[in-house]
Amino acid sequence: MNVGLVVILFLLATVISSLLSRVVPGLPRPLVQIALGAAIGALSPWNITLDPHLFFLMIVPPLLFYDGWRLPSDDLARDAPTVLSLALVLVFATVVAIGLLIHTVVPQLPLPVAFALAAAISPTDPVSVSAITSRVPMPRRLMTVLQGEALLNDSVGLVCFKFAVAAIASGGFSIWQAGGEFLWLSCAGVGIGVAVTWLSIWLTAKIDDHLGADAGSTALITVLIPFGAYIAAEHVAASGVLAAASSGLSLTLRHSAKLGGGVHRLERRAIWNLISYTLNGAVFVLLGEQLPRLLERGLKVSGSANLQGVESLVVKIGLILIALYAVRLIVLGIVFGVLPAWRNLRAGEAGPKLIPLLVSMTVASPRGALTLAAILTLPATSSGAISAETRDLAILVAAVVIVATTTLTGLLLPVCLRWLDWSGAGSPRDDLREIEVGMAEAALSALEDARSERAKGMEDTSALDAASGEIMQIYQRRLDSLHHQSDAEDRQAAAELRRDLHRAALEAERQFLKDQRNEGEITVSQAVELDRRIDLESAIKSRR
């Protein structure tokens, strides 16, 4: 097998999926990537063996880190009771209820194996949630809860999976031992993730103070942080998944502005956007590539394991899916009906109504590659506790659940969100006008103080006056714009107009630069430097 060719094919499939999802706007990109991966798996001559341990080490940490980094820490703190309820209560309830159901409808799966399978499919996948919700207009608060739940419930599900596998091997289970290990896994995982991030930022800041900031090394440090947190946590038998996620969350709390200047932060964000885009796409393509062989092995088992054929197995997996959604709906109803924050929010005129909220949250629960990687670690023991056929059957159920939940989320979530009609979740920018005014006023005051300080002892202040006046005009125009455009729609329209006009001006600059380079008036290196300045200004203006 040519590893280089496989990587290129996966990256090409990621690019093609992006093109197809733009051509057909309603087509969820993860589904396209899974389909393309399945085509690669069905048509290619090689067999790619997914090493789940390598997958957890190389793919999972950066994705969880970046999702945690992007998650607003204040929003997460506000809804911490909701997120913790879903990450703990919902996962435990799902493991127990679905584990018993799996053993009942598929008795060929022993009870410990059924619990292990239930633990693997119980948590929502943060990679899938991030990939699907990024293309769906969603209320900010709902997005925070979903992403926070997905980040935390994986560690809970994996802990339950680990205990189920241990029970299979030993034939026993101690709830006290499980509780103690869960506390260690969780607390140590979070602590290690926070410690690695804060230590990395502190060391980097000290080095930058003495030697100067370097954009490349600073960006590379942020790339290494999740791997360091994951490896350190796993080394002491803590949760590497939770360590990677908490390292990203703590980077927001620690404030990543300490890592280099503004240009460095822009470059660092660009690097992480590329990493996230590439790995997200590769994960779904890899998932699709594995499906044909998993389904083939599972279907062979269904014909030989006294399951009354494929049709009967499909019905049984359908019952498991329905039960998954039913348990989630019930627990969500309890959480959103009991917690005062959500009860008070729904009582307001602009708040969401309970039924649309519950349906939307129930549908937004895709499973993904983490579920597949977990179930692939299920060992086929020589003692016969888990036979090869039993393992293949469990993997088949997990694979179908992954595809079904991802498909349903991608297709139904946009419809549910339109039904939700959460008018009170408007653009966060509506709440930022006073902050933007305060920022501009603070900048003007600081400029005036700086000008006065620098003018002391100067005989000729004309150059200082010109420089300060030019910068102050920029902030004064911004302040005037904010004062005169009090309506949110007016501000949005004015911003769009400014972006269009500025885009036209930048294109004229770029064309003139190209003409000068073609005529030999400037060197290629000079043209590249000037073009880079245009790109930077364009990136800044596009965010206003």
C-alpha positions as CSV (number, residue, x, y, z in Angstrom):
1,M,0.0,0.0,0.0
2,N,1.4,3.4,-1.0
3,V,0.8,5.6,2.1
4,G,1.6,8.8,0.2
5,L,-1.0,8.0,-2.4
6,V,-3.6,7.2,0.3
7,V,-3.0,10.6,2.0
8,I,-3.3,12.4,-1.3
9,L,-6.6,10.6,-2.2
10,F,-8.0,11.5,1.3
11,L,-7.0,15.2,0.9
12,L,-8.4,15.2,-2.7
13,A,-11.7,13.7,-1.4
14,T,-11.9,16.5,1.2
15,V,-11.5,19.1,-1.4
16,I,-14.1,17.5,-3.7
17,S,-16.6,17.3,-0.8
18,S,-16.2,21.0,-0.3
19,L,-16.9,21.7,-3.9
20,L,-20.0,19.4,-4.0
21,S,-21.4,20.9,-0.7
22,R,-21.1,24.4,-2.3
23,V,-22.8,23.3,-5.5
24,V,-25.6,21.7,-3.5
25,P,-25.9,24.0,-0.5
26,G,-28.3,21.7,1.5
27,L,-26.0,18.7,1.2
28,P,-24.1,18.1,4.5
29,R,-20.4,18.0,3.8
30,P,-19.7,15.1,6.3
31,L,-22.1,12.8,4.4
32,V,-20.3,13.6,1.1
33,Q,-17.0,12.9,2.7
34,I,-18.3,9.5,4.1
35,A,-19.6,8.6,0.6
36,L,-16.3,9.5,-1.1
37,G,-14.4,7.5,1.5
38,A,-16.7,4.5,1.0
39,A,-16.1,4.8,-2.8
40,I,-12.3,4.8,-2.1
41,G,-12.7,1.7,0.2
42,A,-14.9,-0.2,-2.3
43,L,-12.8,0.5,-5.4
44,S,-9.2,0.7,-4.1
45,P,-7.0,-2.4,-4.1
46,W,-5.6,-1.9,-0.7
47,N,-6.9,-2.4,2.8
48,I,-6.3,0.4,5.3
49,T,-6.2,-0.9,8.8
50,L,-7.3,1.7,11.3
51,D,-5.1,1.6,14.4
52,P,-7.5,3.1,17.0
53,H,-4.6,3.9,19.4
54,L,-2.7,5.8,16.7
55,F,-6.0,7.5,15.7
56,F,-6.5,8.7,19.3
57,L,-2.9,10.0,19.5
58,M,-2.5,11.8,16.2
59,I,-6.0,12.9,15.1
60,V,-8.2,13.4,18.2
61,P,-6.0,15.8,20.3
62,P,-5.7,18.6,17.8
63,L,-9.4,18.5,16.9
64,L,-10.5,18.6,20.5
65,F,-8.0,21.3,21.4
66,Y,-9.2,23.6,18.6
67,D,-12.8,23.0,19.4
68,G,-12.1,23.8,23.1
69,W,-10.1,26.9,22.0
70,R,-13.0,28.2,20.0
71,L,-15.6,27.6,22.6
72,P,-16.5,30.8,24.5
73,S,-15.4,30.2,28.1
74,D,-17.9,32.7,29.6
75,D,-20.8,31.1,27.7
76,L,-19.6,27.6,28.8
77,A,-19.4,28.8,32.4
78,R,-23.0,30.1,32.2
79,D,-24.4,26.8,30.9
80,A,-22.0,24.6,32.9
81,P,-24.9,22.9,34.8
82,T,-26.6,22.0,31.5
83,V,-23.4,20.8,29.9
84,L,-22.4,18.7,32.9
85,S,-25.9,17.2,33.1
86,L,-25.8,16.1,29.5
87,A,-22.2,14.9,29.7
88,L,-22.8,12.8,32.9
89,V,-26.5,12.0,33.4
90,L,-27.3,11.5,29.7
91,V,-24.3,9.2,29.0
92,F,-24.8,7.1,32.1
93,A,-28.5,6.8,31.3
94,T,-27.8,5.9,27.7
95,V,-25.2,3.2,28.7
96,V,-27.6,1.5,31.1
97,A,-30.8,1.7,29.0
98,I,-29.2,1.0,25.6
99,G,-26.9,-1.7,27.0
100,L,-29.9,-3.6,28.4
101,L,-31.9,-3.1,25.1
102,I,-29.0,-4.3,22.9
103,H,-28.6,-7.5,25.0
104,T,-32.4,-8.0,24.8
105,V,-32.8,-7.5,21.0
106,V,-29.4,-9.0,20.1
107,P,-28.9,-11.8,22.7
108,Q,-25.8,-12.9,20.7
109,L,-24.1,-10.0,22.3
110,P,-23.3,-10.8,26.0
111,L,-24.4,-8.2,28.5
112,P,-20.8,-6.8,29.1
113,V,-20.3,-6.5,25.4
114,A,-23.7,-4.8,25.0
115,F,-22.7,-2.3,27.7
116,A,-19.3,-1.7,26.0
117,L,-21.2,-1.1,22.7
118,A,-23.6,1.2,24.4
119,A,-20.8,3.2,26.0
120,A,-19.1,3.6,22.6
121,I,-22.3,4.9,20.9
122,S,-23.6,7.0,23.8
123,P,-21.5,10.2,23.5
124,T,-22.0,12.6,20.7
125,D,-18.9,13.2,18.6
126,P,-17.3,16.7,18.9
127,V,-15.7,16.4,15.4
128,S,-19.1,15.6,13.9
129,V,-20.9,18.2,15.9
130,S,-18.4,20.9,14.9
131,A,-18.4,19.8,11.2
132,I,-22.2,19.8,10.9
133,T,-23.1,22.8,13.1
134,S,-20.4,25.0,11.4
135,R,-22.6,25.1,8.3
136,V,-26.0,25.5,10.0
137,P,-27.2,28.9,11.3
138,M,-27.7,28.1,15.0
139,P,-28.4,30.1,18.1
140,R,-25.1,30.9,19.9
141,R,-26.2,29.5,23.2
142,L,-27.4,26.2,21.7
143,M,-24.2,25.9,19.8
144,T,-22.2,26.3,23.1
145,V,-24.2,23.6,24.9
146,L,-23.9,21.2,22.0
147,Q,-20.1,21.7,21.6
148,G,-19.5,21.7,25.4
149,E,-21.5,18.5,25.7
150,A,-19.6,16.8,22.9
151,L,-16.2,17.8,24.3
152,L,-17.0,16.4,27.8
153,N,-19.2,13.4,27.2
154,D,-16.5,11.6,25.2
155,S,-14.4,11.1,28.3
156,V,-17.4,9.9,30.2
157,G,-18.3,7.4,27.4
158,L,-14.8,6.2,27.1
159,V,-14.5,5.6,30.8
160,C,-17.7,3.6,30.7
161,F,-16.3,1.7,27.7
162,K,-13.1,1.0,29.6
163,F,-14.9,-0.4,32.6
164,A,-17.1,-2.6,30.4
165,V,-14.1,-4.1,28.7
166,A,-12.4,-4.7,32.1
167,A,-15.6,-6.4,33.3
168,I,-15.4,-8.7,30.2
169,A,-11.8,-9.6,30.9
170,S,-12.2,-10.1,34.7
171,G,-15.8,-11.2,34.9
172,G,-16.6,-8.7,37.6
173,F,-17.3,-5.1,38.2
174,S,-16.9,-2.8,41.3
175,I,-18.9,0.4,41.3
176,W,-16.6,1.9,44.0
177,Q,-13.5,1.2,42.0
178,A,-15.2,2.6,38.9
179,G,-16.2,5.7,40.7
180,G,-12.7,6.3,42.0
181,E,-11.1,5.7,38.6
182,F,-13.6,8.1,37.0
183,L,-12.8,10.9,39.4
184,W,-9.1,10.4,38.7
185,L,-9.5,10.2,35.0
186,S,-11.6,13.4,34.9
187,C,-9.8,15.5,37.5
188,A,-6.3,14.5,36.5
189,G,-7.1,14.9,32.8
190,V,-8.5,18.4,33.3
191,G,-5.6,19.4,35.6
192,I,-2.9,18.1,33.2
193,G,-4.5,19.9,30.2
194,V,-4.7,23.2,32.0
195,A,-1.1,22.8,33.4
196,V,0.4,22.0,30.0
197,T,-1.2,25.0,28.4
198,W,-0.4,27.5,31.1
199,L,3.2,26.3,31.4
200,S,3.6,26.5,27.6
201,I,2.3,30.0,27.5
202,W,4.4,31.1,30.4
203,L,7.6,29.7,28.9
204,T,6.9,31.1,25.5
205,A,6.2,34.6,26.9
206,K,9.4,34.5,28.9
207,I,11.4,33.4,25.8
208,D,9.7,36.1,23.6
209,D,10.5,38.8,26.2
210,H,14.2,38.0,26.1
211,L,14.7,36.8,22.5
212,G,11.8,38.4,20.6
213,A,8.7,36.7,19.2
214,D,8.9,34.2,16.3
215,A,5.7,33.5,14.5
216,G,6.7,30.0,13.3
217,S,7.9,28.6,16.7
218,T,4.9,30.2,18.5
219,A,2.4,28.6,16.1
220,L,4.2,25.2,16.4
221,I,4.0,25.4,20.2
222,T,0.2,25.7,20.0
223,V,0.2,22.7,17.7
224,L,2.3,20.6,20.2
225,I,0.2,21.6,23.3
226,P,-2.7,19.1,22.7
227,F,-0.3,16.3,21.9
228,G,1.7,17.0,25.1
229,A,-1.4,17.2,27.2
230,Y,-2.8,13.9,25.7
231,I,0.5,12.0,26.2
232,A,1.1,13.3,29.7
233,A,-2.5,12.4,30.8
234,E,-2.3,8.9,29.2
235,H,1.0,8.3,30.9
236,V,-0.5,8.6,34.3
237,A,-3.7,6.7,33.3
238,A,-5.8,9.9,33.1
239,S,-8.2,10.9,30.3
240,G,-6.1,12.1,27.4
241,V,-9.3,13.1,25.5
242,L,-10.3,15.4,28.4
243,A,-6.8,16.7,28.7
244,A,-6.7,17.7,25.1
245,A,-10.1,19.4,25.3
246,S,-9.3,21.3,28.5
247,S,-6.0,22.5,27.1
248,G,-7.9,24.3,24.4
249,L,-10.4,25.7,26.9
250,S,-7.6,26.9,29.2
251,L,-5.9,28.7,26.2
252,T,-8.9,30.9,26.0
253,L,-8.9,31.5,29.7
254,R,-5.2,32.2,29.8
255,H,-5.7,34.6,26.8
256,S,-3.6,33.6,23.8
257,A,-2.8,37.2,23.1
258,K,0.3,36.6,25.2
259,L,1.6,34.4,22.4
260,G,3.1,36.9,19.9
261,G,1.6,40.0,18.4
262,G,-1.4,40.7,16.2
263,V,0.1,39.4,13.0
264,H,1.3,36.3,14.7
265,R,-2.2,35.6,16.0
266,L,-3.7,36.0,12.5
267,E,-1.1,33.6,11.2
268,R,-1.7,31.1,14.0
269,R,-5.4,31.2,13.4
270,A,-4.9,30.6,9.7
271,I,-2.7,27.6,10.5
272,W,-5.2,26.1,12.9
273,N,-8.1,26.7,10.5
274,L,-6.1,24.6,7.9
275,I,-5.4,21.9,10.4
276,S,-9.0,21.7,11.5
277,Y,-10.3,21.7,8.0
278,T,-7.9,19.0,6.8
279,L,-8.3,16.7,9.8
280,N,-12.1,17.0,9.9
281,G,-12.3,16.1,6.3
282,A,-9.8,13.3,6.6
283,V,-11.7,11.8,9.6
284,F,-15.0,11.5,7.7
285,V,-13.2,10.2,4.6
286,L,-11.4,7.6,6.7
287,L,-14.7,6.6,8.4
288,G,-16.3,6.1,5.0
289,E,-13.3,4.1,3.7
290,Q,-13.6,1.7,6.6
291,L,-17.4,1.1,6.1
292,P,-17.4,-1.3,3.2
293,R,-15.2,-3.9,4.9
294,L,-16.9,-3.4,8.3
295,L,-20.3,-3.9,6.7
296,E,-19.2,-6.9,4.7
297,R,-17.8,-8.6,7.8
298,G,-20.9,-7.7,9.9
299,L,-23.3,-9.0,7.2
300,K,-21.5,-12.3,7.1
301,V,-21.9,-12.5,10.9
302,S,-25.6,-11.7,10.6
303,G,-26.1,-14.6,8.4
304,S,-24.2,-17.0,10.6
305,A,-25.1,-15.9,14.1
306,N,-28.7,-16.9,14.3
307,L,-29.9,-13.4,13.7
308,Q,-32.7,-14.4,11.2
309,G,-31.0,-12.7,8.3
310,V,-30.1,-9.1,7.4
311,E,-33.7,-7.8,7.5
312,S,-34.1,-8.8,11.1
313,L,-30.8,-7.2,12.0
314,V,-31.8,-4.0,10.3
315,V,-35.0,-3.9,12.4
316,K,-33.1,-4.5,15.6
317,I,-30.6,-1.7,14.8
318,G,-33.5,0.5,14.0
319,L,-34.9,-0.2,17.5
320,I,-31.6,0.7,19.0
321,L,-31.5,4.0,17.1
322,I,-35.0,4.9,18.2
323,A,-34.1,4.1,21.8
324,L,-31.0,6.3,21.5
325,Y,-33.1,9.3,20.5
326,A,-35.8,8.5,23.0
327,V,-33.4,8.4,26.0
328,R,-31.8,11.6,24.8
329,L,-35.2,13.3,24.5
330,I,-36.3,12.2,27.9
331,V,-33.1,13.4,29.7
332,L,-33.2,16.6,27.7
333,G,-36.8,17.2,28.8
334,I,-35.8,16.8,32.4
335,V,-32.7,19.0,32.1
336,F,-34.3,21.9,30.2
337,G,-37.5,21.6,32.3
338,V,-35.8,21.6,35.7
339,L,-32.8,24.0,35.4
340,P,-33.9,27.5,36.3
341,A,-31.8,29.2,33.7
342,W,-33.6,27.5,30.8
343,R,-37.0,27.7,32.5
344,N,-36.7,31.4,32.9
345,L,-35.3,31.9,29.3
346,R,-38.3,30.0,27.8
347,A,-40.7,32.1,29.9
348,G,-39.5,35.3,28.0
349,E,-41.2,36.4,24.8
350,A,-38.1,35.9,22.7
351,G,-37.1,32.6,24.4
352,P,-37.3,29.2,22.7
353,K,-40.3,26.9,23.2
354,L,-39.7,23.6,24.9
355,I,-40.8,21.1,22.2
356,P,-38.9,22.7,19.3
357,L,-35.9,23.1,21.6
358,L,-36.0,19.4,22.7
359,V,-36.4,18.1,19.1
360,S,-33.5,20.3,17.9
361,M,-31.2,19.1,20.6
362,T,-32.2,15.5,20.2
363,V,-31.6,15.6,16.5
364,A,-28.2,17.3,16.9
365,S,-26.5,14.2,18.3
366,P,-24.3,12.7,15.6
367,R,-21.8,9.9,16.4
368,G,-18.5,9.8,14.5
369,A,-15.0,8.5,14.2
370,L,-14.4,8.5,17.9
371,T,-17.2,5.9,18.3
372,L,-15.6,3.8,15.6
373,A,-12.1,4.1,17.1
374,A,-13.4,3.1,20.5
375,I,-15.3,0.0,19.3
376,L,-12.4,-1.1,17.3
377,T,-10.3,-1.4,20.5
378,L,-12.8,-4.1,21.7
379,P,-10.6,-7.1,21.9
380,A,-11.4,-10.6,20.6
381,T,-10.2,-12.6,23.6
382,S,-8.6,-16.0,23.4
383,S,-10.7,-17.1,26.4
384,G,-13.8,-16.7,24.3
385,A,-15.4,-13.9,26.3
386,I,-15.5,-12.0,23.0
387,S,-15.4,-14.1,19.9
388,A,-14.4,-12.6,16.6
389,E,-18.0,-12.9,15.4
390,T,-19.2,-11.1,18.5
391,R,-16.7,-8.3,17.9
392,D,-17.6,-7.9,14.2
393,L,-21.3,-7.8,15.1
394,A,-20.7,-5.0,17.7
395,I,-18.6,-3.1,15.1
396,L,-21.4,-3.4,12.5
397,V,-24.0,-2.0,14.9
398,A,-21.7,0.9,15.8
399,A,-21.0,1.6,12.1
400,V,-24.6,1.8,11.2
401,V,-25.4,4.0,14.2
402,I,-22.6,6.4,13.1
403,V,-23.9,6.7,9.5
404,A,-27.6,6.9,10.5
405,T,-27.1,9.6,13.2
406,T,-24.8,11.7,11.0
407,T,-27.2,11.5,8.1
408,L,-30.2,12.4,10.3
409,T,-28.4,15.3,11.9
410,G,-27.2,16.7,8.6
411,L,-30.6,16.5,6.9
412,L,-33.0,17.2,9.8
413,L,-31.2,19.8,11.9
414,P,-31.7,22.7,9.5
415,V,-35.4,22.0,9.5
416,C,-35.6,21.7,13.2
417,L,-33.8,25.0,13.7
418,R,-36.2,26.8,11.4
419,W,-39.0,25.4,13.6
420,L,-37.2,26.5,16.7
421,D,-37.4,30.2,15.7
422,W,-35.3,31.4,18.6
423,S,-35.7,35.1,17.8
424,G,-33.9,36.1,21.0
425,A,-30.7,34.6,19.8
426,G,-29.9,37.3,17.4
427,S,-26.4,38.2,16.2
428,P,-23.9,38.7,19.0
429,R,-22.9,41.9,17.2
430,D,-26.2,43.6,18.3
431,D,-24.9,43.5,21.9
432,L,-21.4,44.9,21.0
433,R,-22.2,48.4,19.9
434,E,-21.6,50.0,23.3
435,I,-18.4,48.0,23.7
436,E,-17.2,49.1,20.3
437,V,-18.0,52.7,21.2
438,G,-16.0,52.3,24.4
439,M,-13.1,50.8,22.6
440,A,-12.9,53.7,20.1
441,E,-13.2,56.3,22.9
442,A,-10.5,54.5,24.9
443,A,-8.2,54.5,21.8
444,L,-8.8,58.2,21.3
445,S,-8.0,59.0,24.9
446,A,-4.8,56.9,24.8
447,L,-3.7,58.6,21.6
448,E,-4.2,62.0,23.1
449,D,-2.2,61.0,26.2
450,A,0.6,59.5,24.1
451,R,0.8,62.6,21.9
452,S,1.0,64.8,24.9
453,E,3.7,62.7,26.5
454,R,5.8,62.6,23.3
455,A,5.4,66.3,22.7
456,K,7.2,67.2,25.9
457,G,10.6,68.6,25.0
458,M,10.0,68.7,21.3
459,E,10.5,72.0,19.5
460,D,8.8,70.9,16.3
461,T,5.7,68.7,16.8
462,S,4.4,68.9,13.2
463,A,5.4,65.3,12.4
464,L,3.9,64.1,15.7
465,D,0.7,66.1,15.1
466,A,0.3,64.7,11.6
467,A,0.9,61.1,12.7
468,S,-1.5,61.3,15.7
469,G,-4.1,63.2,13.7
470,E,-4.1,60.6,11.0
471,I,-4.7,57.8,13.5
472,M,-7.2,59.7,15.5
473,Q,-9.2,60.4,12.3
474,I,-9.6,56.6,11.8
475,Y,-11.0,56.1,15.3
476,Q,-13.2,59.2,15.1
477,R,-14.8,58.1,11.8
478,R,-15.5,54.7,13.4
479,L,-17.0,56.4,16.5
480,D,-19.2,58.7,14.3
481,S,-20.3,55.6,12.3
482,L,-21.3,53.8,15.5
483,H,-23.2,56.8,16.9
484,H,-25.2,57.5,13.7
485,Q,-26.1,54.0,12.8
486,S,-28.1,52.9,15.9
487,D,-30.2,50.4,14.0
488,A,-28.6,47.0,13.6
489,E,-29.8,46.6,10.0
490,D,-28.4,50.0,9.1
491,R,-25.0,49.0,10.6
492,Q,-25.0,45.8,8.7
493,A,-25.9,47.5,5.4
494,A,-23.3,50.1,5.9
495,A,-20.7,47.4,6.7
496,E,-21.6,45.5,3.6
497,L,-21.3,48.6,1.5
498,R,-17.9,49.5,3.0
499,R,-16.6,45.9,2.3
500,D,-17.7,46.1,-1.3
501,L,-16.1,49.4,-1.9
502,H,-12.9,48.4,-0.1
503,R,-12.8,45.2,-2.1
504,A,-12.9,47.2,-5.3
505,A,-10.2,49.5,-4.1
506,L,-7.9,46.6,-3.1
507,E,-8.5,44.9,-6.5
508,A,-7.4,48.1,-8.2
509,E,-4.3,48.1,-6.0
510,R,-3.6,44.5,-6.9
511,Q,-4.0,45.1,-10.6
512,F,-1.7,48.1,-10.6
513,L,0.9,46.1,-8.7
514,K,0.6,43.2,-11.2
515,D,1.1,45.7,-14.1
516,Q,4.2,47.2,-12.5
517,R,5.7,43.8,-11.9
518,N,5.0,42.7,-15.5
519,E,6.6,45.9,-16.8
520,G,9.7,45.3,-14.7
521,E,9.3,48.4,-12.5
522,I,9.6,46.3,-9.3
523,T,11.2,43.0,-8.5
524,V,9.2,39.8,-7.7
525,S,10.2,39.9,-4.1
526,Q,9.0,43.5,-3.8
527,A,5.7,42.6,-5.5
528,V,5.3,39.6,-3.1
529,E,5.8,41.9,0.0
530,L,3.3,44.5,-1.3
531,D,0.8,41.8,-2.2
532,R,1.1,40.4,1.3
533,R,0.2,43.8,2.7
534,I,-2.9,43.9,0.5
535,D,-3.9,40.4,1.7
536,L,-3.5,41.5,5.4
537,E,-5.6,44.6,4.9
538,S,-8.2,42.6,3.0
539,A,-8.4,40.0,5.9
540,I,-8.8,42.8,8.5
541,K,-11.5,44.6,6.5
542,S,-13.5,41.4,5.8
543,R,-14.0,40.9,9.5
544,R,-15.6,44.3,10.1
